[in-house]
């Protein structure tokens, strides 16, 4: 592990004066100052900032084991949608507040987690960027600078998409707030500037993000030409292209002044990524040892986070929360799974269907671990529980091995779906052809998939069904729901009866107000540039629409 300036950071320190702390160089009394880490050490430490147990001290304040960075944020955002179902005992589920829209306002500890983690990452990226000459000709320094710029762009892009308020029918957004994102901190921001730092309009924020990505692209291109290796577990040239595609798809759908060339840009950058990677095949998807936990086991992952056992424990990690086969985990009790309605949309010809266990389904399931482990999993199995995320190395009993799983941040499959969406704005027929080709080439075993959507709305409906199946549990879908003004349906009846527990029965028509994240009160108290009038409206108390028949 690298040496840090300050060995212990409490949640109180993080929450109090968060933005100012991002650029100050002073140290609190009692902290231990050690030798300044190298740029390489700082870069190696960034993945730890994003996924290690206790990255923000959140547990000491709340008592909930959700403090493991981006992978935990991905569970949080999926809990706010409609397809992550707790098929087992919901009392053990650590994300109930997110699923039930509780304490999501400015004073809520749970809602503050996003702000804490992303700005902690921005601080680390800014520190690296500040130490490298932006015009350096040193190839190694370019390689480092490209990584730091990519991290910062990813953090700000996520923040912009989460915190920019979108209009909805339940908790109206004042016109003065539309288009606002979050405060911007760079390597040049002074403490005085940070203390009076308002929310940046999306046009300026996305311009800043794209500037970082263009600079990173140049750095990586020069580094690759010089023979520097690209790693899936670090930012890369392909990761930059993927972030470009994510940014431009948003810019194309802005309600006012959409960027005219945005969809062409999405297609271009998506194609650049597609050229270098290949979607998961059936064997890779269902591998009981390496399924969704090891980047080197496939050619699909564009970017992922590495986690070793020294950075975690048996509970503060993605495996413990999402892998039902891990016998040291919460997931063995909560049994996270898929909504019954979405499962009903998956035919047997789609090999992804056996990612979720249903007794007497006739499907072929592969189980991780030994025969005894498989017996244990089946003994307590409940319908629709997930088998998608496997313990590392298929180890179901030794947490020091099983939790050391890598976590995907970007897969090439996402680029296919972004390209489809962009194409749909130009030619629905071409978009439908691409979806049909993707499904029959990479997901259906008998080539039987047909997309017969003839208009934009029908195509988006069908595309989103397939994207929800594809990326269940991976934390990227909230951006699609918010951008496309998609509603969620958990409380339903009809030919398929809901499998959501009573406390989670929330429906919306269009966007949920919960997706307009609130800036924490601690930031309002220390940043004169933001007050309650310039914050997003508190969604707490919204309980949804009546039951639907589907």
Secondary structure, 3 states (H helix, E strand, C coil): CCCCCCCCCCHHHHHCCHHHHCCCCCCCCCCCCCCCCCHHHHHHHHHHHHHCCCCCCHHHHHCCCCCCCHHHHHHHHHHCCCCEEECCCHHHCCCHHHHHCCCCCCCCHHHHHHHHHHHHHHHHHHHHHHCCCCCCCCHHHHHHHHHHHHHHHHHHHHHHHHHCCCCCCCCCCCHHHCCECCCCCCCCCCHHHHCCCCCCEHHHHHHHHHHHHHHHHHHHHHHHHCCCCCCCCCCCHHHHHHHHHHHHHHHHCCCCCCCCCHHHHHHHHHHHHHCCCCCCCHHHHHCCCCCCCCHHHCCCEEEEECCCHHHCCCCCCHHHHHCCCCCCCCHHHHCEEECHHHHHCCCCCEHHHHHEECCCCCCCCCCCCCHHHHHHHHHCCCCCEECCCCCHHHCCCCHHHHCCCCEEEEEHHHHHHHHHHHHHCCCHHHHHHHHHHHHHHHCECCCCCCCCCCCHHHHHHHHHHHHHHHCCCCCCHHHHHHHHCCCCECCEECCCCCCCCHHHCCECCCCCHHHCCCCCHHHHHHCCCCCHHHCCCCCCCCCCECCEEC
